[in-house]
Amino acid sequence: MKPTTELDTIAAVASAPGGAARGIIRISGPRALECLASLGGSTETSLPTGLRGASASAGSLVLPEFCAPVPCDFFVWPCPRSYTREPTVELHLPGSPPILEAALTAACRNGARPAKPGEFTLRAFLAGRIDLTQAEAVLGAIDARDERELQTALKQMAGGLAGPLTKLRGDLLDLLAHLEAGLDFVEEDIEFISRDELLAVIGAARDALLDLQRRMTDRTDAAVRPTVVLVGAPNVGKSSLFNALAGGAHALVSPQAGTTRDYLAAAIDCDGVAVELVDTAGLAPTALDAIDAAAQRGSREQAGAAALTLACFDRSRAPTSDEAAQLRGDEATRIVVWTKADLPPAASTPALVAAGHAVVALDDEASLRRLRTMIAERSASLAGGSADVVATTAVRCRASLAEAARQLDDAERTARERRGEELVAAALRAALDELGEIVGAIYTDDILDRIFSRFCIGK
């Protein structure tokens, strides 16, 4: 989508699709108040001409599609302090899709046009209300798959990334101003900044860039939903546990060992953390046939690629020698799960159940809830502190940060070798251009199209 210079007024349904108790029609643009006045609505509180401050009033809308007025709350931002820095109106109505469609049609009959995907956020960006990293955070909040991703997006939307980038650009601009002032007075031999100060500022800026690069790289690595793989011997109850965690009969369950021959996957939510749960064929010392061998090979491949494994052991029987060896394995990337806890335990197993192990009975929701909590905590721990930048920002900005860091390295090397402050200034300008592309101080229509075309209508 290309930015528009037309002073038109746009409208869209701004609430989530489908029926709900409440729905929102958003109208933004120079004729937003005229559009509201033309809707044929009645309000308990009149809207005076030339209103300067934000206001809220309760009333109703008269829509030709309905025989009775529709209750409506009116929220009005007539001044440049709105999200788009344009006059903005929101109609909060009963969330019935036909009512919202009728209200949107009425708005478009009275001076508005349907908004394009992401157009409200695009106008906020073009008006300087937010930068590109904050615009991407809006999309990140919409697309968040779990509570952690939502909190990441909200922090970035509040300036968690824009703040450090703005400070970094400000420091480099101040440094560039000092350098260029010195170049203007080179004949008078006036020093506006010493070489030690110059090197100190460049070094601090490079360290800040390296920290941002690390955050971007970590977030790119964490962008994929973590995979949690169920592993264990045949018939230890992996498929039954998979079905219980996934909330449905996804996997075929049978008392006969070796029922599962291929892996199954399902996206599940564990205490607000989204993970990909994978059920695999049982692992045994020897394969029954060629198909079983292929199934076990696939199981080992899935386990090897997993962020976290759930190592399942049957509590109702004594572990085999192979299973006993597995119990002594690394605990960092796995959770030991004792299944079939509804059956009497084998004589030797109680002593093997250690702290940090999960004991699960499928008919005991409390034990399943504890396991979900353990999966969430371990997944978050393995992810570390990476979730502080939304994935789309990390992917878009990685190359620009790398080039900005390279230019700062060049500026520092040039300053140390005393090859001329004009060359240092040129490298700083190049670094500032790269940072400008990240925040949107420098942009092209193609960049805006790539970002805002992913938005839904109404945002």
Residue, then its C-alpha position, 0 to 999 in steps of 0.5 A: m500500500k502506498p501512502t496517500t496525500e489525499l485529505d479523505t476520510i476513512a472508516a472500517v470495522a475496528s473490532a474482531p470479526g464475528g459476533a460479540a457483545r461490543g463492536i467498533i466502527r472507526i472513522s478518521g479524517p478531516r470530515a469525520l465530525e461531519c460524517l458523524a453529524s450526517l449519520g442521522g443519530s441522536t445522542e443524549t449529549s450534543l456535540p458542539t461545533g468547534l469541539r476541541g477536546a476528546s469526548a464520550s457520549a451515549g445515544s443511538l444511531v438510526l439506521p435504515e436497515f433496522c426499525a428501531p434506533v440502535p444503542c451507540d456510544f460515541f467517542v470523539w477526538p476532534c483534535p490532532r491528539s488522536y491516534t492518526r492525528e486527524p479528527t477521529v470518531e469511534l462508534h461502539l455498538p452491539g457487536s452483531p455483524p449485520i449492525l456493524e455492516a449497516a453502520l459502516t455502510a451509513a458512514c460511507r454514504n456520508g463522506a467516508r470511504p472504506a479503509k484499506p488494510g493497515e491504513f489507520t496505523l499507516r496514517a499514524f506513522l505518516a503523521g509522526r505519531i509512531d515510528l515503523t517499529q511501533a507500527e510493526a508492534v501493532l501487527g505483532a499484538i494482533d498476530a500474537r500466539d500467546e501471552r508472552e508474544l503479546q507482552t513483547a508487542l505491547k512493550q515494543m508498541a510503548g517504545g521499548l525499541a523506539g526509545p533506544l534507537t531514538k537515543l542512538r540516532g540523537d547521539l550520532l546526530d550530535l556527534l555529526a554536528h560537532l564534526e561538521a562544525g569543526l570542518d567549517f572552521v578548519e582554517e581557524d584550528i578550532e576543535f569542537i570535539s577531541r579525538d578521545e571524545l569522538l572515539a568514546v561516543i563512537g564506541a558507545a554507539r557501536d556497543a548499543l548497536l551490538d546489543l540491538q543486533r543480539r536482541m534481533t538475532d535472538r528474536t529471529d531464532a525464537a520466532v518459530r513456535p517451540t517444538v515439544v516432542l513426546v518420546g519413550a518406549p512403545n505403549v507407555g501412553k504417549s498418544s493418550l497423553f498427547n490427546a489429553l494435552a491437545g484436548g481431543a482424540h488426535a492420535l490413535v490409541s490402542p493397548q497394542a504396542g507400536t500403534t503409532r507409526d508416524y508423528l502427529a503435531a498439534a498447536i497447544d497453549c500451555d499457560g499462555v505459551a504457544v508450543e507445537l506438541v509432537d507425538t512420535a512412534g515408540l523407541a525400542p532396542t530393535a525394530l519389528d520390521a522396515i516400517d517400524a525402523a523408519a518410524q523409529r528413525g523419524s522419532r529420533e529426528q523429531a526428538g533431535a530437533a525439539a526445543l523440549t522433550l517429554a520423556c515418558f515412562d510407565r509408572s505401572r511397570a519397572p523401567t527396562s535397562d535402556e529406560a534406566a539409562q535414559l533416566r540419568g540423561d540431561e534434564a535441561t531440555r527435557i521433562v521426565v513424565w511418569t504416565k499411567a499414574d492412575l494404576p498401582p505403581a511398580a515396586s521399583t518406580p517410586a524411588l525413581v521419581a525425582a523432584g522436577h518429574a511430572v506424574v500424570a494420570l489422564d483422569d486427573e486434571a490437576s496433574l495435567r495442569r501441572l505438566r502444562t505449567m512445567i512445559a510453559e516454564r521450561s519453554a520460556s526458560l529455554a527461550g531466555g530473554s529473546a522475546d523483547v522484539v517482534a519477529t517482523t521487526a527482527v527480520r526487517c532490521r537485521a541487515s540495516l543494523a549490521e550495515a550501521a555497525r560496519q559503518l561505525d567500525d569504519a568511523e572508529r578506525t578512520a578516527r584512530e588512524r587520523r585519516g580525516e574527520e570528513l571521512v568519519a562524518a561520511a561513515l556516521r551519515a551512512a550509519l544514520d541512514e541505516l538507522g533511519e530506515i529502521v525507525g522510518a525516518i527514511y522509507t520507500d513505498d515498497i517498505l511501507d507496502r511490505i509492512f502495512s499490507r499484512f495488516c487487517i482492515g480496521k487497524 
